[in-house]
Amino acid sequence: MFLPIGEKQFKFWKLRRDGLPNINIARSFNISRQAVSRALTSMDKRIEDTLLEMAQANQIEVESINSERGILFGHSIPLDANAIIFVSAKHGVQVWYEHEGDCGTCSRYTQCIELLWDLADEMKIKLEKTDDPTKLADELFGKLSGLA
């Protein structure tokens, strides 16, 4: 499912995820609080549907989901690994599998580090500095698990 990252509904959703109350979102867009509430209800449903579709497409058994934060925790049946699906304003919808990788030799090292730091920044989560994406992911997703 396509998420309209450039649309107002998504902007409202991201602002709420950032901690802005509905009334402040309404004021900044010069619309009613009820209009914001309706838009967020619709966007939450779209986010939830997208997370569930991604889980199904990737054969991930859902354990918990939080559409307001845009995260789903589950377990990959074919890979026998824990997985998280998340919505990033910068990176779109992403799937991450828990694994012990040899990150130093991986061609995706830079992309993984950037993705994890960007998600932590979007979610306002402080992380210990490390150059190991596996450790960074473990810390980030451990902190996120309390939100789903």
N, CA, C and O atoms as a DFTB+ gen file, in Angstrom:
592 C
 N C O
     1  1       0.845      -1.182       0.000
     2  2       0.000       0.000       0.000
     3  2       0.886       1.239       0.000
     4  3       1.914       1.285       0.676
     5  1       0.486       2.206      -0.741
     6  2       1.206       3.468      -0.873
     7  2       0.873       4.393       0.288
     8  3      -0.298       4.589       0.612
     9  1       1.903       4.965       0.918
    10  2       1.685       5.968       1.961
    11  2       1.977       7.343       1.379
    12  3       3.046       7.572       0.815
    13  1       1.026       8.251       1.519
    14  2       1.164       9.589       0.916
    15  2       2.050      10.505       1.757
    16  3       1.545      11.398       2.438
    17  1       3.348      10.296       1.717
    18  2       4.279      11.019       2.579
    19  2       4.197      12.533       2.373
    20  3       4.460      13.288       3.309
    21  1       3.847      12.986       1.193
    22  2       3.763      14.423       0.922
    23  2       2.410      15.051       1.243
    24  3       2.270      16.272       1.181
    25  1       1.421      14.244       1.580
    26  2       0.076      14.780       1.838
    27  2      -0.061      15.318       3.256
    28  3       0.700      14.954       4.152
    29  1      -1.055      16.199       3.442
    30  2      -1.296      16.807       4.746
    31  2      -1.574      15.775       5.824
    32  3      -1.072      15.910       6.939
    33  1      -2.356      14.752       5.526
    34  2      -2.671      13.737       6.535
    35  2      -1.397      13.122       7.104
    36  3      -1.291      12.915       8.312
    37  1      -0.436      12.832       6.240
    38  2       0.818      12.255       6.706
    39  2       1.598      13.273       7.521
    40  3       2.222      12.921       8.521
    41  1       1.567      14.532       7.101
    42  2       2.246      15.581       7.864
    43  2       1.640      15.690       9.261
    44  3       2.369      15.823      10.243
    45  1       0.314      15.635       9.356
    46  2      -0.355      15.661      10.666
    47  2       0.120      14.477      11.511
    48  3       0.448      14.630      12.688
    49  1       0.149      13.290      10.887
    50  2       0.542      12.072      11.591
    51  2       1.968      12.199      12.123
    52  3       2.243      11.848      13.270
    53  1       2.870      12.701      11.284
    54  2       4.263      12.862      11.696
    55  2       4.383      13.876      12.826
    56  3       5.137      13.658      13.774
    57  1       3.654      14.977      12.737
    58  2       3.692      15.981      13.811
    59  2       3.189      15.393      15.131
    60  3       3.747      15.668      16.193
    61  1       2.128      14.582      15.055
    62  2       1.629      13.947      16.272
    63  2       2.662      12.964      16.817
    64  3       2.881      12.899      18.027
    65  1       3.297      12.200      15.930
    66  2       4.336      11.268      16.370
    67  2       5.496      12.030      17.020
    68  3       6.158      11.521      17.924
    69  1       5.729      13.247      16.549
    70  2       6.778      14.089      17.125
    71  2       6.368      14.686      18.468
    72  3       7.182      15.319      19.141
    73  1       5.093      14.485      18.863
    74  2       4.642      14.949      20.169
    75  2       3.769      16.184      20.166
    76  3       3.406      16.679      21.234
    77  1       3.424      16.694      19.004
    78  2       2.591      17.894      18.929
    79  2       1.121      17.530      19.145
    80  3       0.598      16.652      18.459
    81  1       0.449      18.193      20.089
    82  2      -0.976      17.912      20.318
    83  2      -1.841      18.319      19.113
    84  3      -1.487      19.215      18.347
    85  1      -2.979      17.637      18.970
    86  2      -3.890      17.909      17.848
    87  2      -4.259      19.382      17.744
    88  3      -4.324      19.924      16.641
    89  1      -4.499      20.032      18.864
    90  2      -4.906      21.433      18.841
    91  2      -3.816      22.313      18.234
    92  3      -4.113      23.271      17.520
    93  1      -2.561      21.989      18.516
    94  2      -1.455      22.761      17.940
    95  2      -1.287      22.479      16.450
    96  3      -0.943      23.372      15.676
    97  1      -1.531      21.241      16.059
    98  2      -1.495      20.909      14.626
    99  2      -2.580      21.703      13.911
   100  3      -2.340      22.279      12.850
   101  1      -3.774      21.733      14.496
   102  2      -4.897      22.475      13.899
   103  2      -4.557      23.950      13.760
   104  3      -4.812      24.550      12.715
   105  1      -3.993      24.529      14.785
   106  2      -3.632      25.960      14.749
   107  2      -2.604      26.244      13.664
   108  3      -2.719      27.230      12.937
   109  1      -1.595      25.376      13.555
   110  2      -0.539      25.638      12.579
   111  2      -1.020      25.500      11.134
   112  3      -0.409      26.053      10.221
   113  1      -2.116      24.763      10.926
   114  2      -2.665      24.620       9.573
   115  2      -3.954      25.429       9.397
   116  3      -4.578      25.409       8.336
   117  1      -4.337      26.143      10.466
   118  2      -5.538      26.978      10.441
   119  2      -6.792      26.186      10.070
   120  3      -7.589      26.601       9.228
   121  1      -6.941      25.019      10.733
   122  2      -8.125      24.188      10.544
   123  2      -8.643      23.773      11.915
   124  3      -8.001      24.044      12.930
   125  1      -9.791      23.122      11.952
   126  2     -10.380      22.727      13.231
   127  2      -9.656      21.510      13.817
   128  3      -9.054      20.717      13.093
   129  1      -9.731      21.386      15.134
   130  2      -9.172      20.227      15.828
   131  2      -9.865      18.956      15.362
   132  3      -9.238      17.902      15.248
   133  1     -11.180      19.064      15.090
   134  2     -11.941      17.905      14.621
   135  2     -11.446      17.437      13.251
   136  3     -11.398      16.237      12.979
   137  1     -11.078      18.394      12.391
   138  2     -10.555      18.019      11.069
   139  2      -9.231      17.269      11.216
   140  3      -8.977      16.296      10.506
   141  1      -8.399      17.728      12.136
   142  2      -7.132      17.041      12.400
   143  2      -7.406      15.645      12.935
   144  3      -6.784      14.674      12.505
   145  1      -8.338      15.547      13.873
   146  2      -8.677      14.252      14.475
   147  2      -9.172      13.265      13.418
   148  3      -8.764      12.103      13.414
   149  1     -10.042      13.718      12.529
   150  2     -10.538      12.841      11.453
   151  2      -9.402      12.414      10.522
   152  3      -9.317      11.253      10.124
   153  1      -8.533      13.368      10.180
   154  2      -7.408      13.056       9.290
   155  2      -6.467      12.043       9.943
   156  3      -5.965      11.137       9.279
   157  1      -6.234      12.200      11.244
   158  2      -5.343      11.272      11.949
   159  2      -5.952       9.886      12.071
   160  3      -5.246       8.883      11.959
   161  1      -7.254       9.824      12.300
   162  2      -7.932       8.529      12.362
   163  2      -7.790       7.806      11.027
   164  3      -7.515       6.606      10.991
   165  1      -7.976       8.528       9.945
   166  2      -7.830       7.957       8.604
   167  2      -6.382       7.524       8.344
   168  3      -6.136       6.447       7.801
   169  1      -5.434       8.373       8.737
   170  2      -4.023       8.050       8.506
   171  2      -3.580       6.872       9.356
   172  3      -2.814       6.029       8.889
   173  1      -4.054       6.797      10.610
   174  2      -3.720       5.645      11.460
   175  2      -4.167       4.348      10.801
   176  3      -3.449       3.349      10.840
   177  1      -5.339       4.364      10.203
   178  2      -5.864       3.167       9.526
   179  2      -4.986       2.810       8.323
   180  3      -4.692       1.637       8.091
   181  1      -4.573       3.820       7.564
   182  2      -3.718       3.573       6.402
   183  2      -2.356       3.027       6.830
   184  3      -1.814       2.120       6.199
   185  1      -1.812       3.590       7.908
   186  2      -0.521       3.118       8.430
   187  2      -0.656       1.668       8.887
   188  3       0.171       0.822       8.546
   189  1      -1.711       1.384       9.665
   190  2      -1.926       0.023      10.153
   191  2      -2.078      -0.959       8.996
   192  3      -1.467      -2.027       9.001
   193  1      -2.889      -0.599       8.010
   194  2      -3.083      -1.468       6.844
   195  2      -1.762      -1.720       6.117
   196  3      -1.487      -2.839       5.686
   197  1      -0.952      -0.673       5.987
   198  2       0.336      -0.805       5.301
   199  2       1.274      -1.722       6.079
   200  3       1.920      -2.593       5.495
   201  1       1.350      -1.528       7.391
   202  2       2.207      -2.379       8.214
   203  2       1.766      -3.838       8.136
   204  3       2.598      -4.737       8.014
   205  1       0.456      -4.070       8.206
   206  2      -0.060      -5.442       8.137
   207  2       0.170      -6.073       6.764
   208  3       0.479      -7.261       6.673
   209  1       0.019      -5.284       5.693
   210  2       0.277      -5.800       4.345
   211  2       1.750      -6.165       4.178
   212  3       2.080      -7.186       3.575
   213  1       2.634      -5.320       4.719
   214  2       4.065      -5.622       4.641
   215  2       4.388      -6.893       5.432
   216  3       5.200      -7.710       4.999
   217  1       3.750      -7.051       6.587
   218  2       3.962      -8.261       7.387
   219  2       3.518      -9.490       6.606
   220  3       4.227     -10.495       6.557
   221  1       2.358      -9.403       6.006
   222  2       1.851     -10.541       5.240
   223  2       2.762     -10.837       4.047
   224  3       3.081     -11.998       3.789
   225  1       3.178      -9.813       3.326
   226  2       4.025     -10.005       2.149
   227  2       5.379     -10.613       2.505
   228  3       5.977     -11.331       1.704
   229  1       5.852     -10.320       3.710
   230  2       7.159     -10.819       4.144
   231  2       7.058     -12.023       5.079
   232  3       8.047     -12.435       5.686
   233  1       5.837     -12.587       5.188
   234  2       5.581     -13.768       6.029
   235  2       6.042     -13.539       7.469
   236  3       6.722     -14.370       8.071
   237  1       5.645     -12.376       7.996
   238  2       5.974     -12.016       9.373
   239  2       4.721     -12.158      10.221
   240  3       3.691     -11.548       9.932
   241  1       4.815     -12.957      11.256
   242  2       3.718     -13.150      12.199
   243  2       3.719     -11.953      13.160
   244  3       4.721     -11.687      13.823
   245  1       2.597     -11.239      13.229
   246  2       2.507     -10.014      14.018
   247  2       2.431     -10.332      15.512
   248  3       1.638     -11.164      15.950
   249  1       3.273      -9.650      16.273
   250  2       3.253      -9.760      17.733
   251  2       2.644      -8.515      18.364
   252  3       1.863      -8.618      19.311
   253  1       2.997      -7.332      17.845
   254  2       2.404      -6.083      18.331
   255  2       2.515      -5.016      17.252
   256  3       3.383      -5.070      16.381
   257  1       1.606      -4.039      17.336
   258  2       1.562      -2.974      16.345
   259  2       1.122      -1.686      17.022
   260  3       0.276      -1.692      17.915
   261  1       1.710      -0.589      16.582
   262  2       1.320       0.737      17.056
   263  2       1.272       1.646      15.841
   264  3       2.305       2.121      15.369
   265  1       0.066       1.887      15.336
   266  2      -0.066       2.687      14.120
   267  2       0.224       4.163      14.375
   268  3       0.620       4.880      13.456
   269  1       0.033       4.628      15.612
   270  2       0.336       6.033      15.914
   271  2       1.836       6.305      15.860
   272  3       2.250       7.423      15.552
   273  1       2.635       5.316      16.150
   274  2       4.093       5.448      16.070
   275  2       4.641       4.862      14.767
   276  3       5.788       5.128      14.407
   277  1       3.836       4.068      14.060
   278  2       4.255       3.500      12.786
   279  2       5.227       2.353      12.930
   280  3       6.193       2.250      12.173
   281  1       4.970       1.467      13.922
   282  2       5.869       0.330      14.128
   283  2       5.080      -0.960      14.330
   284  3       4.002      -0.966      14.924
   285  1       5.644      -2.043      13.822
   286  2       5.078      -3.371      13.984
   287  2       6.217      -4.305      14.353
   288  3       7.258      -4.316      13.697
   289  1       6.017      -5.088      15.407
   290  2       6.983      -6.108      15.796
   291  2       6.398      -7.462      15.470
   292  3       5.204      -7.697      15.654
   293  1       7.251      -8.357      14.981
   294  2       6.785      -9.688      14.648
   295  2       7.931     -10.666      14.532
   296  3       9.062     -10.394      14.934
   297  1       7.599     -11.814      13.969
   298  2       8.579     -12.882      13.807
   299  2       8.463     -13.441      12.386
   300  3       7.389     -13.858      11.952
   301  1       9.574     -13.440      11.685
   302  2       9.610     -13.980      10.324
   303  2       9.554     -15.498      10.392
   304  3      10.418     -16.140      10.989
   305  1       8.530     -16.056       9.777
   306  2       8.372     -17.512       9.758
   307  2       9.495     -18.174       8.948
   308  3      10.165     -19.063       9.473
   309  1       9.727     -17.774       7.686
   310  2      10.753     -18.478       6.905
   311  2      12.181     -18.238       7.398
   312  3      13.033     -19.113       7.249
   313  1      12.461     -17.058       7.988
   314  2      13.820     -16.764       8.433
   315  2      14.044     -17.106       9.901
   316  3      15.174     -17.077      10.389
   317  1      12.959     -17.430      10.602
   318  2      13.015     -17.705      12.041
   319  2      13.801     -16.610      12.761
   320  3      14.747     -16.876      13.502
   321  1      13.374     -15.369      12.515
   322  2      14.053     -14.212      13.109
   323  2      13.021     -13.169      13.504
   324  3      11.984     -13.025      12.856
   325  1      13.316     -12.445      14.576
   326  2      12.456     -11.324      14.944
   327  2      12.558     -10.260      13.869
   328  3      13.598     -10.102      13.229
   329  1      11.468      -9.533      13.678
   330  2      11.436      -8.515      12.640
   331  2      10.677      -7.295      13.139
   332  3       9.808      -7.395      14.006
   333  1      11.018      -6.149      12.579
   334  2      10.281      -4.916      12.835
   335  2      10.009      -4.261      11.488
   336  3      10.870      -4.202      10.611
   337  1       8.799      -3.778      11.358
   338  2       8.419      -3.002      10.180
   339  2       8.108      -1.615      10.703
   340  3       7.392      -1.467      11.694
   341  1       8.641      -0.596      10.043
   342  2       8.422       0.753      10.539
   343  2       8.246       1.741       9.397
   344  3       8.685       1.520       8.268
   345  1       7.584       2.841       9.740
   346  2       7.349       3.925       8.793
   347  2       8.316       5.046       9.121
   348  3       8.370       5.528      10.253
   349  1       9.067       5.448       8.132
   350  2      10.010       6.553       8.266
   351  2       9.613       7.644       7.284
   352  3       9.350       7.369       6.114
   353  1       9.571       8.878       7.762
   354  2       9.247       9.991       6.862
   355  2      10.316      10.136       5.783
   356  3      10.025      10.568       4.667
   357  1      11.549       9.776       6.117
   358  2      12.656       9.927       5.167
   359  2      12.850       8.698       4.282
   360  3      13.227       8.828       3.117
   361  1      12.597       7.506       4.823
   362  2      12.915       6.261       4.116
   363  2      11.698       5.438       3.709
   364  3      11.852       4.383       3.095
   365  1      10.498       5.894       4.036
   366  2       9.291       5.139       3.698
   367  2       9.100       3.959       4.643
   368  3       9.511       4.009       5.802
   369  1       8.477       2.908       4.144
   370  2       8.220       1.717       4.953
   371  2       9.417       0.781       4.811
   372  3       9.858       0.476       3.702
   373  1       9.935       0.330       5.956
   374  2      11.136      -0.503       5.975
   375  2      10.899      -1.755       6.815
   376  3      10.110      -1.742       7.759
   377  1      11.583      -2.823       6.464
   378  2      11.561      -4.072       7.235
   379  2      12.989      -4.342       7.694
   380  3      13.931      -4.273       6.905
   381  1      13.136      -4.649       8.980
   382  2      14.456      -4.981       9.530
   383  2      14.342      -6.315      10.246
   384  3      13.432      -6.523      11.049
   385  1      15.269      -7.217       9.953
   386  2      15.297      -8.521      10.601
   387  2      16.429      -8.552      11.615
   388  3      17.530      -8.075      11.340
   389  1      16.158      -9.112      12.785
   390  2      17.202      -9.272      13.787
   391  2      18.202     -10.297      13.269
   392  3      17.831     -11.403      12.876
   393  1      19.456      -9.918      13.275
   394  2      20.484     -10.824      12.771
   395  2      21.851     -10.396      13.291
   396  3      22.037      -9.258      13.721
   397  1      22.773     -11.296      13.247
   398  2      24.173     -11.008      13.560
   399  2      24.894     -10.965      12.225
   400  3      25.189     -12.000      11.627
   401  1      25.170      -9.757      11.770
   402  2      25.821      -9.625      10.477
   403  2      27.296      -9.313      10.617
   404  3      27.770      -8.939      11.690
   405  1      28.009      -9.471       9.527
   406  2      29.403      -9.048       9.460
   407  2      29.387      -7.677       8.801
   408  3      29.741      -7.515       7.633
   409  1      28.960      -6.694       9.595
   410  2      28.670      -5.364       9.064
   411  2      29.889      -4.681       8.444
   412  3      29.754      -3.905       7.498
   413  1      31.063      -4.967       8.971
   414  2      32.272      -4.332       8.456
   415  2      32.577      -4.666       7.010
   416  3      33.237      -3.888       6.321
   417  1      32.106      -5.816       6.539
   418  2      32.384      -6.221       5.156
   419  2      31.166      -6.067       4.248
   420  3      31.235      -6.366       3.056
   421  1      30.060      -5.604       4.807
   422  2      28.819      -5.516       4.039
   423  2      28.781      -4.249       3.175
   424  3      29.160      -3.168       3.627
   425  1      28.325      -4.395       1.949
   426  2      28.237      -3.250       1.035
   427  2      27.126      -2.272       1.435
   428  3      27.098      -1.144       0.943
   429  1      26.224      -2.682       2.311
   430  2      25.118      -1.816       2.744
   431  2      25.376      -1.160       4.102
   432  3      24.467      -0.586       4.701
   433  1      26.598      -1.246       4.578
   434  2      26.948      -0.722       5.898
   435  2      26.482       0.730       6.082
   436  3      25.794       1.040       7.055
   437  1      26.847       1.602       5.170
   438  2      26.520       3.029       5.290
   439  2      25.011       3.248       5.279
   440  3      24.495       4.036       6.072
   441  1      24.298       2.557       4.385
   442  2      22.847       2.708       4.314
   443  2      22.184       2.255       5.612
   444  3      21.239       2.891       6.077
   445  1      22.667       1.168       6.196
   446  2      22.086       0.662       7.446
   447  2      22.297       1.648       8.589
   448  3      21.364       1.957       9.330
   449  1      23.515       2.138       8.727
   450  2      23.808       3.109       9.792
   451  2      22.927       4.348       9.632
   452  3      22.338       4.823      10.603
   453  1      22.838       4.871       8.406
   454  2      22.025       6.071       8.163
   455  2      20.548       5.810       8.468
   456  3      19.885       6.639       9.091
   457  1      20.046       4.680       8.036
   458  2      18.641       4.333       8.282
   459  2      18.355       4.283       9.775
   460  3      17.366       4.853      10.236
   461  1      19.207       3.611      10.531
   462  2      18.989       3.462      11.970
   463  2      19.086       4.800      12.698
   464  3      18.249       5.099      13.550
   465  1      20.096       5.607      12.376
   466  2      20.216       6.914      13.023
   467  2      19.057       7.819      12.638
   468  3      18.551       8.563      13.478
   469  1      18.631       7.770      11.386
   470  2      17.490       8.587      10.951
   471  2      16.216       8.182      11.683
   472  3      15.451       9.043      12.117
   473  1      15.982       6.879      11.824
   474  2      14.788       6.418      12.535
   475  2      14.844       6.840      14.002
   476  3      13.843       7.303      14.549
   477  1      15.991       6.688      14.637
   478  2      16.134       7.108      16.034
   479  2      15.835       8.597      16.170
   480  3      15.171       9.020      17.116
   481  1      16.327       9.383      15.225
   482  2      16.075      10.823      15.238
   483  2      14.589      11.122      15.064
   484  3      14.032      11.945      15.790
   485  1      13.947      10.460      14.109
   486  2      12.504      10.659      13.879
   487  2      11.677      10.286      15.104
   488  3      10.674      10.933      15.403
   489  1      12.099       9.245      15.808
   490  2      11.355       8.759      16.968
   491  2      11.799       9.433      18.266
   492  3      11.278       9.133      19.340
   493  1      12.772      10.353      18.155
   494  2      13.275      11.088      19.326
   495  2      13.870      10.144      20.376
   496  3      13.620      10.287      21.573
   497  1      14.659       9.181      19.903
   498  2      15.282       8.196      20.785
   499  2      16.787       8.435      20.796
   500  3      17.427       8.503      19.747
   501  1      17.328       8.560      21.976
   502  2      18.770       8.747      22.152
   503  2      19.449       7.383      22.177
   504  3      18.997       6.452      22.845
   505  1      20.552       7.291      21.428
   506  2      21.293       6.038      21.341
   507  2      22.759       6.258      21.680
   508  3      23.291       7.356      21.516
   509  1      23.401       5.200      22.153
   510  2      24.841       5.234      22.394
   511  2      25.547       5.258      21.038
   512  3      25.108       4.606      20.091
   513  1      26.629       6.004      20.955
   514  2      27.397       6.056      19.716
   515  2      28.084       4.713      19.480
   516  3      28.760       4.176      20.357
   517  1      27.892       4.193      18.284
   518  2      28.563       2.960      17.888
   519  2      28.642       2.931      16.366
   520  3      27.824       3.549      15.684
   521  1      29.611       2.224      15.848
   522  2      29.727       2.069      14.399
   523  2      29.293       0.688      13.949
   524  3      29.557       0.286      12.816
   525  1      28.620      -0.049      14.846
   526  2      28.147      -1.399      14.548
   527  2      26.625      -1.371      14.359
   528  3      25.891      -1.214      15.334
   529  1      26.142      -1.522      13.119
   530  2      24.702      -1.463      12.881
   531  2      23.908      -2.510      13.669
   532  3      22.770      -2.247      14.060
   533  1      24.481      -3.679      13.905
   534  2      23.762      -4.712      14.650
   535  2      23.520      -4.258      16.087
   536  3      22.411      -4.405      16.600
   537  1      24.532      -3.712      16.738
   538  2      24.379      -3.205      18.107
   539  2      23.424      -2.020      18.142
   540  3      22.592      -1.906      19.042
   541  1      23.553      -1.138      17.153
   542  2      22.682       0.038      17.067
   543  2      21.224      -0.397      16.910
   544  3      20.336       0.139      17.572
   545  1      20.988      -1.364      16.036
   546  2      19.627      -1.873      15.809
   547  2      19.074      -2.519      17.074
   548  3      17.916      -2.302      17.429
   549  1      19.899      -3.313      17.756
   550  2      19.444      -3.954      18.997
   551  2      19.011      -2.913      20.022
   552  3      17.970      -3.067      20.661
   553  1      19.797      -1.860      20.182
   554  2      19.458      -0.813      21.152
   555  2      18.199      -0.055      20.721
   556  3      17.291       0.156      21.525
   557  1      18.152       0.350      19.455
   558  2      17.008       1.111      18.956
   559  2      15.718       0.310      19.060
   560  3      14.719       0.811      19.576
   561  1      15.727      -0.909      18.585
   562  2      14.505      -1.695      18.567
   563  2      14.114      -2.163      19.974
   564  3      12.937      -2.386      20.254
   565  1      15.100      -2.307      20.847
   566  2      14.789      -2.578      22.240
   567  2      14.016      -1.429      22.863
   568  3      13.054      -1.643      23.600
   569  1      14.440      -0.213      22.562
   570  2      13.753       0.977      23.087
   571  2      12.393       1.152      22.434
   572  3      11.443       1.589      23.085
   573  1      12.290       0.819      21.164
   574  2      11.004       0.941      20.464
   575  2       9.986      -0.111      20.912
   576  3       8.779       0.115      20.830
   577  1      10.474      -1.254      21.381
   578  2       9.560      -2.341      21.738
   579  2       8.575      -1.929      22.833
   580  3       7.473      -2.472      22.914
   581  1       8.960      -0.990      23.656
   582  2       8.039      -0.502      24.685
   583  2       6.936       0.374      24.126
   584  3       5.984       0.690      24.839
   585  1       7.039       0.769      22.883
   586  2       6.033       1.652      22.280
   587  2       4.965       0.902      21.509
   588  3       3.917       1.468      21.197
   589  1       5.212      -0.365      21.194
   590  2       4.251      -1.110      20.355
   591  2       3.356      -1.999      21.198
   592  3       2.493      -2.693      20.661
